[in-house]
């Protein structure tokens, strides 16, 4: 037993009295390079170029490799000056915040979700008030693109309601990464007290083509077929129709983006009957941390089949604050 201790001290005395460059291979597979300052049966101490002196339990070290070339360049009589680290510092990866869905429920996880609120009013020669609420949810992957829109509009002028309408819509694109062609299908349900019908549904599907699809710019065209069906009021009819549309989304810079779309719906029942829907949105990010933006929106639907006493144009404009959810 005494002989074993003598051999142990003889072997490691040079290491203890003078730092030796080593590489430690830990039991978890990590590697540490540094100068071995001290070692006994339970612990060992090294001086790391970046982390300084570190004391490790020998149970966590599976192998010790000595850098003989560096050791030969050292002498016990003179201490080598600390050299600059030869390894460039690794880039620190910033983890993206985890998405737990809408209000932490897990619903619509990984979707872009926004809530819009717009209020306006005036009092003087006339009393006017206006409110609009909207919820938008978008999903974009390599194989799928989904856009969902829900909105409510209410306006009052001189104690008379001038707008009371609601709609919800969804559109899905089935993308093919190897080609700019894609398939799509969509639908919309709407209520409007000031139309010649009580409510309307329409659905369509077809093929689209991506003229451009980058992080800054999306430009697509669509063509297909569908129908719209009105219920209640003076107008209760089923109309098969076609679809021709163009839409673009452009990120101007980190704070601004715009979206423009125009869709033409020709009726298959009558050559001169059609609908045309145009929409425009401009969004300005005000606070990235809070997810608050300013949004200006405009929509117009021109319908040739609207009754004569009602305007064939249904134009709406909004100015609202938008929050990421």
N, C-alpha and C positions, 0 to 999 in steps of 0.2 A: 504493500500500500504506500509506504514511504517512497519507494523507488518510482512509483507511478506519479506521485506529486512532483518529484524532482524533474522527471522527464517533461511533465506538463509545463513547469516553470521555465525550463531551458528552451522549450520550443517557442513559447509565447512571450518571453522576456523582451526580445527585440521589437516585437509588435507593440508591447505596452510602453516601452521606453521611447519608441519612435513611431509615428503614425505611418501605417502602411495602406496604400490605395487598394481597395477591394470592391468587388461587386457582390452584393447580397441578393440571393434569390429567395424570396419569401414563399411560404407555403401556399399563398393564394395566387402565385404566379407573378407578382410584381417584382421589379428589380430596383435596387437602390445602389448608387455609386457614391463612394466617399472614402475618407481616411479612417481606418480602424484605430481608435484611440485606446480602447480597453476591452478585455474579454475575460469572463470567468465562466463557471459551469452553468450559471443561470441567466446572465445578461451579457450583452456586448454594446459598446458605445462607438458610434461613428460620427464623423464630421462631414455633413453634406454641404456641397457648395452653395445651395440655395436655402436649405431648411435649417442649417446650423447643426449643433450637436443633437444627436438622437440616441436614446437608449432603448434597445429592443430586447424582448425576451427570446432566449435561444430557441424556445419551442416554436416561434413564428418563422424561423430561418431554416430552410431546407438545404441550402448549399452556400458556401463561401468561396468565391473565386478571387485569387490575388492577381493584381496587374503587375506582373514581374518586370515589364519594360519600364513602367513608371517608378517602380521600387528601385530599380538599378540606377536611375538618374538621381536618386536622393542619397545623401550621406548623413550619418548620425550627427556630424559636427555642425552642419548648417541646415537651417530650416528653410524649406522651399516657400517662397511667397505664394499667397493664394492666387490661383489663376482664375481668369474670367471664365464663366460658364461657356462651354462650347456649344451647348444645346440651346437653340432658340426657345424662348418661352412659348408654351402651347397656347393657342387661342382659346379663350374662355367661351364656351358655348352658352348662349343665353336661352334657357328653356322657355318655350311659349306657354302662356297660362293655359291651364286645363279647361276645356269647355265641358261644363256639366249640363248643357242644354238650357232651355228657356226657364229662367228663374230656378235653376238647379234641379229641375224635374227630370232631366235626361231626354226631354222631348226636343226635337229639332237640333240635336247635337251636331256640331260642325257646320251648321247653316249660318249664313249671315242674316241676323235678325235685327229689324229696326222698327221703332214706333214713332209715328209722326203726330204732332199736335199743332194745329194752327187756330188762332183766335184773332178776330178782327171786329171792330165796331166803331160807330160814330154817333154823336149826339149833337144836335144843333137844329138846323132847319128840318132835318130828318133824323130819324133814329134807325140805325142799321146794326145788325149783329151777324156774325158768321163764325162757324166752327167746322173744322174738318179733322177727322181722326183716321189714321191709317196704320196698318201693320203689314210689313213686307218681309218675306223670308226667301232667301236664295241659297241654292246649293250648286257647287260646281266641282266636278271631278273629271277624270280623264274619259269616263264613259257616260256621264250623266250631267245634264244641266237643267235645274228646276227653278222656276220663278213663280212665286205666289204673291198675290196682291189682294188686300181687303181694305175697303175705305168707306167712310160715312161722311156725308156732306149735309150741313143744315145752314140755312140763311133766312134772315127775317128782316123785313123793311117796313117801317110804319105799321108795326103790329100785324103785318101780313107775312105769312111764310112764303118765301120765294123759291126755296130749294129744300128738299127732304128726300135724299136718295142714298142708296147703299149698293155695293157690289162686292163680290169676291170672285177671284179668278185664279187659275193655275195652268201652267204650261210646262211640259216636259220634253226635253230633247234627248234622244238616244244617239250618242256620239260614237264615231268610229275613228280611233286615233290614226289609222293608216290612210284615211281619206277625209277630205273636207265635207263630204256629203253626210247628212244625218236625217233621222226620222223624228217627227214631232207629233204631239197630240195635246189638245188643250180644251178648256171649257170655262164658262163664265155664267154666273147667276146675278141678276140685278133687280132691284126694286126702285121705283121712281114715282112719286105722287103726281108729278107734273108731266107725265107722258100720256099718250093715248092708249096705254096698256098699264096693267098693275105690276106685272113682273115679266121677265124674259130670261130664257136660258138659250145658250148657244154652245155648240161643240164643233171641233174641226180637227183635222189631222192631215199629214202630208209629208213632203220632203223639203229639206233645207240645204243650203250651201254656205260654207264659211269662206267669205272672200278674204277675211283677215281675222286672226285670233292670236293676239299677243297679250302681255301683261298690261299694256297701255291702251290697246285698241281692239275692239270686237266689232265686226261688220258682217252681218248674215242676211241672206234672202230666204224667203219661204214661199211655197206654193202648195195648195191643197184644196180640199173640199170639206163642207160641213153643212150646218143648218142653224137657224134660229127659230125659236118658238115663243110667241107672245101669248099671255093669258090675261083675261079680264079687260075692263075698259071697252073702248070702241074698236079695239084692234085685237082680234084673236085669230092668229094665222100661223101656219107652218111654212117656212121658206127655205128650200135648199139653196145653197150659195157656194161660190168658190172663195178662194183666199189667195191674195198676192200681197206680200209684205216685205218691207225692208226695216232693219233696225240696227242701230249702232250704239256702242258705249265707248266713251273716250275718257281716259284718265289724263287730264291736262297736266297736273303735277301732283305732288304728295297731298295737297290740300283740296284740289278741285277735280270734279268729274261731271260729265254730262251724259245723258241718255236720250236718244231720239228714236221714235218708231212711227211708222205709217203703214196701216194695213187696209187694203181695199177688198171689199166683199161684194162681188157682183152676184145678183140674183139669177138663178136658173129659170125662174118663172117668167121674168120679164126682162127684155134686153136693156131697157132704160132704168131699171130699178137697181139700187146699190146702196151700200153703207161704206163710209170711209172714216176710220178712226186714227187720230193723230195724238201723240203724247210727247211731252218734253219735260225733262227734269234736270235741274242744275243743283249740285250739292257742294257746299263749302264746309270743310271740317273746321270747327271752332276749337275743340279741345280733344286731342287724341286720347288722353288718359281717361277722361270722363265719357268719351264716345259721343260727344254732342256735335251736331252739324246744323247748318242752316240750309233749308231746302226750298227751292222755288219750282213749282210744278204747273203745267198747263196741259189740258186735254180738250179735245173737241171731237164730237161724233156728228157726222152729217148723214142723215137718213132720208132718202127721197120718198119713202113711204109714210112719213109722218103726216098726220092730218094738217090741213091748210091753216087752221086757227092756232097751231102750235109751231114754233120755230123749228125748222129742219136742222138747225145747228144747236148742239148742246155743248156750250163752252164753259169750262170750269178752270179757275186759276187758284192756286194756293201758295201761301207763304207760311212756312211752319218750321218748328224746331224738331230735329230728329235725334233719337237716342238709340245707341246700340244696346241690345238686350242679351 
